[in-house]
């Protein structure tokens, strides 16, 4: 389906669990990663109705429920610097895994979600194959959702995706912790035994993992072809030759940058001005718009083979990047060129060559490529004090020389103004003093600045040691600073704020607001007894939260009077139920 430029609505809708199901385990892969966008995924899994402005309690409740069940793999050096120093991002640290380039000059580029949901009697699998990164964007994209069920039989057609995911694990800059690796391996083993339901109208489905050893490239020979790609290179078009039977849909600026004559023989189109949604009132990152969808349609007689996924029409995509494409086979009448081009209708217009691309963009690309390599460097962060204020020493390894003698600097994402200069070519140590516990972070921002002022930034994930055991406890306590916020947080964590299933999470904003207020007005005893009777598994999540809150003076100060005594009774009843079940 063609996806409109609204990244938050897309992700929450596609990830929302089926009715009466909850998140069991998820793996995501992306090229670029925006950490603030990642916060929206747990909200979707928690089946909360996502509003325009999610409050901190909603975010924390969702992330806590999902943090140990999600793993996100992204290209090292392509984690975007957050817009501010939000301490909430500390809750994401364990789930983010940067990976190295699969080979020199190429990229880790697949964009998928593999999710296992747990229901009352069985487990449901979902695969999202996207052309959109897990980052803020206002571009037009294509996404595919596949649902399936785990059986006993191995389906060889799932092997390409299995190999891609195992390759991602092998490329991780820091090896996964043992418990996470075991959980990820179990999910991948279930993937191999999953039988997917093809989307309506398609009779066949195949997975193609590009960049995997001995993998076969998709077969693009046919009577007519459609290539839709935001990034186009002359070499990338060789698999769809300009024989008068290929239609190309691209971006104006990329097509203008191709060598003269490269588009001869193609029927070429771009998005028109009505579909390009640049807005002056958005930050630069959000103003990226236009085409970002990647799709290929190959006609063979009466059949159409539709390929969707992450691969651009570029030499890198088919020559060494890690990519995923899904091939769907249906009738030419329903999914052929005429049908798809007519569905895009008013969005497209014929391409007219414009001015050539400005060469200044090359500097930014060189800096970005440099960050992809720098992102694999083994940064270490050691907290060397036992109490506040803390001192954290960041060990910077010997970094390669940046292009054009650009300058380097390192800062904490929680302390944006303190950028420490770093000289490439030799190891260094950067010291950050006077830190609160909640300012300690694994997320470091590396800034590289060229001679002309062109600047690029990326987040690197450091190995952290010596941080206080209650660091996340204090992050929570800092955000939940009143008994009222605590009550709302408990209601959200137990799923009473907006419901526990896709069926119960709908409704308009007024209805959802009423549910939230009603949950906040219920007494603690009613909330806890209801969960004990109907959702005992959620009390396990709450038990971990209460232990975290009770471990800090700040947390205990916002617990309602008498709560710990009440909680002891609930815990005793819960343990009794667990013992009886065992």
KOLROPA-753770 format. One line per field, with one value per residue (C-alpha): y negated, x, z; residue in three letters; residue number from 1. Coordinates in Angstrom, 3 decimals, decimal comma. Layout:
residues N
py = Y ...
px = X ...
pz = Z ...
residu = ALA ...
num = NUM ...
//
This chain:
residues 582
py = 0,000 -3,549 -5,217 -8,911 -11,158 -10,580 -8,305 -8,085 -7,032 -4,437 -2,701 -2,620 -1,283 1,460 2,628 2,575 6,107 8,247 8,424 10,187 10,395 8,725 8,258 11,307 10,430 8,053 7,411 4,293 3,375 -0,073 -2,084 -5,377 -5,482 -8,370 -7,513 -9,724 -7,959 -4,632 -5,666 -5,417 -1,678 -0,620 -2,805 -0,811 2,531 1,475 0,857 -2,680 -5,131 -7,411 -11,033 -13,988 -14,665 -11,542 -12,422 -11,137 -8,681 -6,996 -6,747 -5,303 -2,775 -1,520 -1,406 0,435 3,104 3,562 2,718 6,309 7,660 5,438 5,337 2,776 3,156 0,107 -1,103 -2,272 -6,018 -6,500 -7,062 -10,625 -13,049 -13,682 -17,133 -17,552 -15,833 -13,828 -11,454 -9,100 -7,813 -5,945 -3,416 -2,509 -1,863 1,931 2,445 0,449 2,377 0,530 2,822 2,441 2,141 5,586 4,810 1,786 -1,026 0,645 0,293 2,156 1,044 3,390 1,885 4,568 5,495 9,150 9,466 12,369 11,715 13,970 14,795 16,986 20,183 19,532 17,148 14,802 13,660 10,414 9,176 5,549 4,783 1,047 -1,407 -3,889 -4,105 -4,260 -8,015 -11,146 -11,809 -13,429 -11,260 -8,959 -5,325 -1,784 0,783 4,413 6,256 10,050 12,091 15,732 18,579 20,668 24,342 27,427 27,494 25,591 23,296 22,928 19,707 18,003 18,850 15,583 13,488 15,854 15,424 11,642 11,420 13,718 11,600 8,508 10,180 11,082 7,476 5,914 3,583 4,921 8,562 9,017 9,921 13,622 13,381 11,114 13,345 16,400 14,566 13,297 16,775 18,228 15,661 16,405 20,145 19,438 17,343 20,357 22,308 19,509 19,904 16,437 15,441 13,577 10,250 10,351 10,835 12,416 16,146 16,422 14,752 14,947 13,299 11,966 11,012 9,011 8,909 12,390 14,858 17,034 15,216 14,989 11,585 11,155 11,933 8,665 9,816 9,359 7,862 4,539 3,074 0,325 -0,987 -3,283 -4,511 -7,771 -7,201 -6,239 -5,506 -4,689 -1,383 -0,562 -0,734 1,925 4,715 2,857 1,699 -1,341 0,646 -1,396 1,015 -0,385 -3,123 -4,933 -6,980 -8,891 -12,131 -15,290 -16,081 -12,568 -12,276 -15,668 -14,354 -11,427 -11,576 -12,970 -10,325 -7,950 -8,208 -7,810 -5,075 -5,326 -6,748 -8,848 -10,448 -12,395 -13,415 -16,694 -19,754 -18,741 -15,570 -17,247 -18,509 -20,731 -22,970 -25,939 -25,563 -22,079 -21,269 -20,407 -16,682 -16,721 -18,777 -15,890 -14,982 -13,701 -10,144 -7,524 -4,449 -1,585 0,849 2,859 4,354 6,919 8,199 11,764 12,488 12,288 12,165 9,304 9,715 6,888 6,322 4,046 3,376 1,366 1,613 -1,521 -1,396 -1,835 0,061 0,404 1,968 4,800 4,937 5,362 3,637 5,763 5,323 7,154 7,347 9,261 10,580 10,902 12,571 11,618 10,932 8,261 6,869 6,161 5,329 4,506 1,201 -0,383 0,363 -0,922 -4,004 -4,926 -4,499 -7,045 -9,235 -12,860 -12,371 -11,998 -14,138 -13,578 -14,340 -17,485 -17,880 -20,684 -22,203 -19,863 -18,959 -21,361 -19,859 -21,198 -18,170 -15,984 -17,356 -16,311 -12,840 -12,381 -13,323 -10,930 -8,085 -8,844 -8,577 -5,125 -3,889 -5,904 -4,486 -1,059 -2,378 -0,884 -3,906 -3,255 -5,303 -4,716 -6,376 -6,828 -8,281 -6,512 -9,292 -12,590 -14,677 -12,059 -12,116 -10,047 -9,340 -8,524 -6,564 -7,521 -5,033 -6,016 -7,426 -7,671 -11,046 -12,723 -13,927 -17,272 -17,662 -18,176 -18,761 -16,207 -16,620 -14,341 -15,211 -13,474 -13,518 -14,629 -17,571 -19,103 -22,231 -20,572 -19,383 -18,137 -18,344 -15,111 -14,699 -11,750 -9,317 -8,542 -7,395 -10,064 -10,473 -12,968 -13,798 -14,991 -16,328 -17,374 -14,907 -13,966 -10,263 -10,845 -12,557 -9,415 -7,846 -5,348 -7,640 -9,889 -12,449 -12,676 -15,910 -16,304 -19,763 -20,462 -23,491 -25,284 -24,799 -21,781 -19,707 -16,186 -14,475 -10,900 -8,985 -6,235 -3,700 -3,351 -0,437 -1,790 -0,681 -1,975 -3,649 -3,458 -0,370 -2,591 -4,910 -3,941 -4,077 -7,680 -8,455 -7,175 -9,033 -12,250 -11,993 -10,603 -13,279 -13,448 -10,859 -11,848 -11,000 -7,731 -6,732 -7,502 -5,625 -2,517 -2,650 -2,896 -0,133 2,174 1,377 -0,268 -3,660 -2,777 0,940 4,091 4,999 3,493 3,686 1,747 -0,878 -2,602 -5,371 -9,083 -11,353 -12,228 -8,551 -7,734 -10,703 -9,520 -6,064 -7,610 -9,816 -6,905 -4,779 -7,584 -7,930 -4,249 -3,328 -1,529 1,547 1,852 1,392 4,016 6,574 6,240 6,948 9,812 11,462 10,727 9,823 11,374 11,260 7,462 7,424 8,894 5,758 3,605 5,531 4,584 0,955 0,814 2,289 -0,413 -3,205 -1,902 -1,715 -5,503 -8,223 -10,226 -7,265 -6,526 -10,188 -10,046 -6,707 -7,324 -6,913 -3,278 -1,993 0,248 1,970 2,529 3,766 6,335 7,879 7,967 9,515 12,206 13,041 13,043 15,400 17,649 17,781 18,568 21,353 22,809 22,743 24,426
px = 0,000 1,143 1,850 1,144 3,768 2,734 5,323 3,765 0,302 1,839 3,955 1,364 -1,335 0,824 2,285 -0,910 -1,469 -4,376 -7,400 -6,710 -2,983 0,056 3,650 5,806 8,997 10,027 13,037 13,313 15,926 16,448 19,109 18,713 17,244 15,623 15,506 12,485 10,562 11,490 9,516 6,298 6,731 6,177 3,054 1,694 2,566 0,930 -2,252 -2,534 -4,384 -1,585 -2,492 -0,838 1,131 1,799 2,553 5,630 3,679 2,224 5,623 7,324 4,576 4,749 8,539 8,835 6,452 8,403 12,049 13,090 11,118 12,396 15,701 16,476 19,391 20,531 23,488 26,287 26,787 23,214 21,510 20,240 21,096 17,963 16,412 16,831 18,423 15,412 16,319 13,552 15,844 17,780 14,929 15,893 19,595 19,473 17,376 19,477 22,192 24,313 25,789 28,868 28,815 28,288 31,280 33,428 31,480 28,089 25,303 23,004 19,733 16,733 13,606 11,497 9,648 9,338 6,893 5,498 2,268 0,978 -2,725 -4,832 -4,177 -1,579 1,093 0,634 3,515 3,662 6,199 6,292 8,392 8,817 10,621 10,618 13,321 12,531 12,972 10,911 9,982 7,280 7,815 5,555 6,471 5,282 4,688 3,596 2,090 2,120 0,405 1,083 1,030 3,802 3,586 5,775 6,945 10,005 9,228 12,326 10,944 11,684 15,396 16,457 15,029 16,504 19,961 19,588 18,676 21,493 23,875 22,645 23,421 26,916 27,552 26,461 29,172 28,649 27,588 24,075 23,703 23,130 19,454 18,688 20,579 18,646 15,317 16,217 17,349 14,047 12,093 14,125 13,555 9,806 10,128 11,408 8,273 5,816 3,257 2,442 -0,884 -0,271 -2,110 -5,528 -5,326 -1,853 -1,300 2,438 5,014 8,824 11,452 14,702 17,615 20,175 23,802 23,749 26,395 25,144 21,801 20,201 19,123 15,456 14,588 13,548 13,216 9,706 7,588 7,111 8,565 7,937 10,781 9,871 12,881 13,841 17,564 18,547 21,970 22,833 24,409 21,352 19,107 21,035 18,740 15,793 17,172 15,816 14,138 10,962 9,171 10,316 8,557 10,628 9,280 11,966 12,801 13,458 16,783 18,175 17,106 18,668 21,986 22,201 24,642 23,302 21,422 21,028 17,217 16,887 14,362 12,550 9,084 10,019 7,787 8,153 5,781 4,078 4,052 0,776 2,376 5,526 4,721 7,645 6,649 8,641 7,383 8,901 12,459 14,830 14,577 10,788 10,813 12,226 9,409 8,586 9,119 10,737 8,808 10,747 8,854 9,372 6,643 7,541 4,886 5,071 2,155 -1,002 0,881 2,498 5,417 5,432 8,595 8,481 11,112 14,240 16,274 16,778 17,666 21,317 24,567 24,869 21,431 22,117 25,871 26,603 24,093 22,003 18,433 15,109 12,542 9,263 7,986 4,222 2,639 -0,832 -2,780 -1,602 -5,121 -5,093 -1,430 0,101 1,543 -1,700 -3,459 -0,675 0,077 -3,614 -3,815 -0,998 -2,895 -2,830 0,394 2,559 3,694 6,149 9,759 11,267 15,045 16,008 19,265 22,117 22,673 24,854 28,252 28,140 26,025 29,094 30,711 27,768 27,741 31,443 30,885 27,943 29,973 32,761 30,306 29,181 32,730 33,336 30,130 31,774 34,597 34,607 33,737 33,747 32,116 33,153 31,516 34,290 32,345 30,064 27,560 26,400 27,812 29,308 32,338 32,230 35,312 34,741 37,557 37,777 39,703 42,056 39,658 40,339 41,109 37,869 37,628 39,184 40,667 37,229 37,030 35,666 33,819 32,088 29,250 26,604 23,118 21,921 24,346 24,236 26,300 29,485 31,249 34,792 37,177 38,874 41,975 41,858 44,709 45,322 43,333 41,934 39,939 37,127 35,930 32,420 32,087 29,253 26,703 23,421 22,660 19,933 22,457 24,591 24,017 25,340 24,266 27,140 26,893 29,816 29,963 32,100 32,482 34,082 36,214 33,200 31,010 29,090 28,219 26,946 26,124 25,405 24,821 27,255 26,387 29,166 29,898 28,910 30,291 30,178 26,790 24,584 22,397 19,345 20,024 16,818 14,956 15,977 14,992 11,518 11,404 12,419 9,461 6,832 7,113 3,582 1,147 -1,295 1,234 1,981 -1,705 -2,024 1,181 -0,061 -3,347 -1,515 0,911 -1,974 -3,627 -6,672 -6,103 -6,912 -7,690 -5,672 -6,624 -7,048 -10,798 -10,804 -8,242 -10,348 -12,859 -12,617 -10,424 -13,268 -14,018 -10,361 -9,991 -12,991 -11,413 -8,177 -9,901 -11,990 -8,855 -7,250 -10,317 -10,521 -9,080 -5,762 -7,354 -9,859 -7,084 -4,854 -7,579 -8,907 -5,470 -4,963 -8,186 -8,004 -4,423 -2,009 0,889 0,710 1,271 4,705 5,541 4,146 6,150 9,380 8,256 7,369 10,734 12,417 10,375 10,802 14,575 14,968 14,045 12,503 10,351 9,103 8,182 5,566 3,989 0,539 0,279 -0,081 0,655 3,580 1,493 -1,293 1,194 2,586 -0,885 -1,325 2,120 1,287 -1,911 -0,070 2,610 -0,121 -1,749 1,581 2,201 -1,273 -0,808 2,594
pz = 0,000 -0,676 2,652 3,207 4,824 8,450 10,028 13,490 12,307 10,002 12,607 15,376 13,069 11,564 14,880 16,929 18,300 17,084 19,365 22,669 21,914 23,460 22,352 22,975 21,033 18,237 16,016 13,876 11,295 9,822 8,052 9,893 13,394 15,218 18,915 19,584 16,802 18,378 21,473 19,429 18,812 22,451 22,519 19,591 21,163 24,425 22,409 23,724 21,552 20,440 20,669 18,992 22,168 24,242 27,848 29,650 31,792 28,684 27,061 30,144 30,803 27,224 27,062 30,369 29,132 25,903 26,623 27,345 24,369 21,547 19,650 16,952 14,526 12,567 10,515 12,821 12,429 11,203 14,568 14,371 17,149 19,276 19,133 22,884 25,865 27,017 29,855 28,719 25,981 28,683 28,631 25,031 25,590 25,872 22,762 20,235 18,356 15,748 13,084 10,901 7,126 5,518 3,296 2,524 0,887 1,390 3,932 6,287 4,686 5,363 6,937 8,581 11,767 12,759 15,651 17,659 19,561 22,325 22,487 24,728 22,778 20,096 18,895 15,976 13,733 11,764 9,240 8,166 5,098 4,669 2,448 5,345 8,006 11,694 11,573 11,133 7,538 5,446 2,380 0,381 1,071 0,461 3,191 3,295 6,258 6,347 9,070 9,765 12,261 13,760 12,884 13,097 9,493 8,253 5,309 3,147 1,690 5,021 4,886 3,153 5,989 8,577 7,014 6,881 10,571 11,631 9,551 11,396 14,734 13,536 12,410 15,717 17,004 20,539 20,974 22,313 25,965 26,456 27,415 24,466 22,045 23,228 22,865 19,376 18,291 19,504 17,477 14,347 14,856 14,962 11,801 9,862 10,828 10,037 7,263 5,877 4,384 1,082 0,801 -0,833 -4,603 -4,646 -5,155 -4,422 -2,187 -2,062 0,141 -1,359 0,905 -1,070 0,053 1,613 0,401 -2,479 -2,559 -5,991 -7,265 -8,205 -11,814 -13,457 -17,073 -18,429 -21,150 -19,306 -16,123 -13,570 -11,402 -8,497 -6,564 -4,827 -5,402 -8,943 -10,381 -13,974 -12,904 -10,820 -13,902 -15,825 -14,601 -16,230 -19,590 -21,498 -24,265 -24,432 -22,090 -18,742 -16,769 -14,156 -11,233 -9,346 -7,551 -9,531 -7,842 -8,290 -11,901 -12,631 -11,310 -13,754 -16,687 -19,950 -21,905 -18,931 -19,109 -22,879 -23,631 -20,287 -19,709 -16,681 -14,037 -10,774 -8,004 -8,738 -6,495 -4,818 -3,444 -2,128 1,342 2,314 5,208 6,390 9,962 10,423 11,573 8,712 9,415 9,169 5,982 3,946 1,630 -1,806 -2,976 -0,746 -1,938 -3,534 -5,750 -8,924 -11,095 -13,756 -16,158 -17,513 -19,786 -17,665 -14,375 -12,508 -10,106 -7,550 -5,501 -2,435 0,201 0,865 -2,360 -4,450 -8,143 -7,240 -7,650 -3,872 -3,384 -5,842 -5,352 -1,656 0,632 2,961 1,692 1,751 -1,038 -0,994 -4,316 -4,697 -7,729 -8,920 -12,085 -14,501 -14,603 -10,857 -10,269 -13,647 -14,820 -15,990 -12,710 -10,503 -12,584 -12,642 -8,857 -8,461 -10,929 -9,785 -7,806 -10,918 -13,809 -16,636 -15,792 -17,261 -16,760 -14,407 -13,216 -12,330 -8,689 -6,690 -5,872 -2,305 -1,371 -1,900 1,265 3,398 1,832 2,577 6,209 6,501 4,990 7,457 10,363 9,158 9,727 12,878 14,407 14,731 16,949 20,488 22,636 26,391 29,133 32,736 35,739 38,296 41,234 43,673 44,217 42,762 41,294 38,975 36,726 33,533 31,475 27,814 26,192 22,525 20,373 17,586 15,014 11,278 9,773 8,625 5,020 4,235 7,699 9,289 13,042 15,523 18,812 21,347 23,728 25,823 24,389 27,844 27,883 24,425 25,012 26,286 23,101 23,740 20,759 19,698 17,552 15,128 14,786 18,450 21,500 23,785 26,975 27,393 30,913 31,775 35,345 37,625 36,234 37,838 37,811 35,241 32,922 32,644 29,228 26,708 23,872 22,778 19,993 17,583 15,569 12,455 10,902 7,501 6,624 5,085 8,169 6,843 9,917 10,441 13,741 14,754 17,966 18,917 21,614 24,189 26,478 29,905 33,254 36,819 36,499 39,621 39,759 40,279 37,312 35,493 38,791 39,135 35,540 36,391 39,681 37,960 35,590 37,994 40,621 42,065 43,458 40,705 37,987 39,759 39,783 36,078 35,370 37,200 35,290 31,970 32,842 33,701 30,395 31,977 30,439 26,837 26,792 26,120 22,581 19,180 19,668 22,914 21,943 19,342 19,679 19,377 21,478 23,869 24,550 25,117 27,436 29,475 29,834 31,006 33,614 34,850 35,321 37,308 39,519 40,430 43,809 43,912 45,461 42,587 40,001 41,547 42,301 38,761 37,347 39,813 38,629 34,899 33,936 36,466 33,986 33,985 37,731 37,093 35,087 37,868 40,494 38,736 38,601 42,302 43,227 41,148 42,692 46,255 45,750 45,654 48,083 45,245 44,216 47,729 48,175 45,397 46,320 47,825 51,576 52,561 49,056 49,976 52,655 50,121 47,567 50,001 50,269 46,503 46,045 48,595 46,705 43,370 44,642 45,977 42,543 40,928 43,416 42,876 39,096 39,392
residu = UNK UNK UNK UNK UNK UNK UNK UNK UNK UNK UNK UNK UNK UNK UNK UNK UNK UNK UNK UNK UNK UNK UNK UNK UNK UNK UNK UNK UNK UNK UNK UNK UNK UNK UNK UNK UNK UNK UNK UNK UNK UNK UNK UNK UNK UNK UNK UNK UNK UNK UNK UNK UNK UNK UNK UNK UNK UNK UNK UNK UNK UNK UNK UNK UNK UNK UNK UNK UNK UNK UNK UNK UNK UNK UNK UNK UNK UNK UNK UNK UNK UNK UNK UNK UNK UNK UNK UNK UNK UNK UNK UNK UNK UNK UNK UNK UNK UNK UNK UNK UNK UNK UNK UNK UNK UNK UNK UNK UNK UNK UNK UNK UNK UNK UNK UNK UNK UNK UNK UNK UNK UNK UNK UNK UNK UNK UNK UNK UNK UNK UNK UNK UNK UNK UNK UNK UNK UNK UNK UNK UNK UNK UNK UNK UNK UNK UNK UNK UNK UNK UNK UNK UNK UNK UNK UNK UNK UNK UNK UNK UNK UNK UNK UNK UNK UNK UNK UNK UNK UNK UNK UNK UNK UNK UNK UNK UNK UNK UNK UNK UNK UNK UNK UNK UNK UNK UNK UNK UNK UNK UNK UNK UNK UNK UNK UNK UNK UNK UNK UNK UNK UNK UNK UNK UNK UNK UNK UNK UNK UNK UNK UNK UNK UNK UNK UNK UNK UNK UNK UNK UNK UNK UNK UNK UNK UNK UNK UNK UNK UNK UNK UNK UNK UNK UNK UNK UNK UNK UNK UNK UNK UNK UNK UNK UNK UNK UNK UNK UNK UNK UNK UNK UNK UNK UNK UNK UNK UNK UNK UNK UNK UNK UNK UNK UNK UNK UNK UNK UNK UNK UNK UNK UNK UNK UNK UNK UNK UNK UNK UNK UNK UNK UNK UNK UNK UNK UNK UNK UNK UNK UNK UNK UNK UNK UNK UNK UNK UNK UNK UNK UNK UNK UNK UNK UNK UNK UNK UNK UNK UNK UNK UNK UNK UNK UNK UNK UNK UNK UNK UNK UNK UNK UNK UNK UNK UNK UNK UNK UNK UNK UNK UNK UNK UNK UNK UNK UNK UNK UNK UNK UNK UNK UNK UNK UNK UNK UNK UNK UNK UNK UNK UNK UNK UNK UNK UNK UNK UNK UNK UNK UNK UNK UNK UNK UNK UNK UNK UNK UNK UNK UNK UNK UNK UNK UNK UNK UNK UNK UNK UNK UNK UNK UNK UNK UNK UNK UNK UNK UNK UNK UNK UNK UNK UNK UNK UNK UNK UNK UNK UNK UNK UNK UNK UNK UNK UNK UNK UNK UNK UNK UNK UNK UNK UNK UNK UNK UNK UNK UNK UNK UNK UNK UNK UNK UNK UNK UNK UNK UNK UNK UNK UNK UNK UNK UNK UNK UNK UNK UNK UNK UNK UNK UNK UNK UNK UNK UNK UNK UNK UNK UNK UNK UNK UNK UNK UNK UNK UNK UNK UNK UNK UNK UNK UNK UNK UNK UNK UNK UNK UNK UNK UNK UNK UNK UNK UNK UNK UNK UNK UNK UNK UNK UNK UNK UNK UNK UNK UNK UNK UNK UNK UNK UNK UNK UNK UNK UNK UNK UNK UNK UNK UNK UNK UNK UNK UNK UNK UNK UNK UNK UNK UNK UNK UNK UNK UNK UNK UNK UNK UNK UNK UNK UNK UNK UNK UNK UNK UNK UNK UNK UNK UNK UNK UNK UNK UNK UNK UNK UNK UNK UNK UNK UNK UNK UNK UNK UNK UNK UNK UNK UNK UNK UNK UNK UNK UNK UNK UNK UNK UNK UNK UNK UNK UNK UNK UNK UNK UNK UNK UNK UNK UNK UNK UNK UNK UNK UNK UNK UNK UNK UNK UNK
num = 1 2 3 4 5 6 7 8 9 10 11 12 13 14 15 16 17 18 19 20 21 22 23 24 25 26 27 28 29 30 31 32 33 34 35 36 37 38 39 40 41 42 43 44 45 46 47 48 49 50 51 52 53 54 55 56 57 58 59 60 61 62 63 64 65 66 67 68 69 70 71 72 73 74 75 76 77 78 79 80 81 82 83 84 85 86 87 88 89 90 91 92 93 94 95 96 97 98 99 100 101 102 103 104 105 106 107 108 109 110 111 112 113 114 115 116 117 118 119 120 121 122 123 124 125 126 127 128 129 130 131 132 133 134 135 136 137 138 139 140 141 142 143 144 145 146 147 148 149 150 151 152 153 154 155 156 157 158 159 160 161 162 163 164 165 166 167 168 169 170 171 172 173 174 175 176 177 178 179 180 181 182 183 184 185 186 187 188 189 190 191 192 193 194 195 196 197 198 199 200 201 202 203 204 205 206 207 208 209 210 211 212 213 214 215 216 217 218 219 220 221 222 223 224 225 226 227 228 229 230 231 232 233 234 235 236 237 238 239 240 241 242 243 244 245 246 247 248 249 250 251 252 253 254 255 256 257 258 259 260 261 262 263 264 265 266 267 268 269 270 271 272 273 274 275 276 277 278 279 280 281 282 283 284 285 286 287 288 289 290 291 292 293 294 295 296 297 298 299 300 301 302 303 304 305 306 307 308 309 310 311 312 313 314 315 316 317 318 319 320 321 322 323 324 325 326 327 328 329 330 331 332 333 334 335 336 337 338 339 340 341 342 343 344 345 346 347 348 349 350 351 352 353 354 355 356 357 358 359 360 361 362 363 364 365 366 367 368 369 370 371 372 373 374 375 376 377 378 379 380 381 382 383 384 385 386 387 388 389 390 391 392 393 394 395 396 397 398 399 400 401 402 403 404 405 406 407 408 409 410 411 412 413 414 415 416 417 418 419 420 421 422 423 424 425 426 427 428 429 430 431 432 433 434 435 436 437 438 439 440 441 442 443 444 445 446 447 448 449 450 451 452 453 454 455 456 457 458 459 460 461 462 463 464 465 466 467 468 469 470 471 472 473 474 475 476 477 478 479 480 481 482 483 484 485 486 487 488 489 490 491 492 493 494 495 496 497 498 499 500 501 502 503 504 505 506 507 508 509 510 511 512 513 514 515 516 517 518 519 520 521 522 523 524 525 526 527 528 529 530 531 532 533 534 535 536 537 538 539 540 541 542 543 544 545 546 547 548 549 550 551 552 553 554 555 556 557 558 559 560 561 562 563 564 565 566 567 568 569 570 571 572 573 574 575 576 577 578 579 580 581 582
//
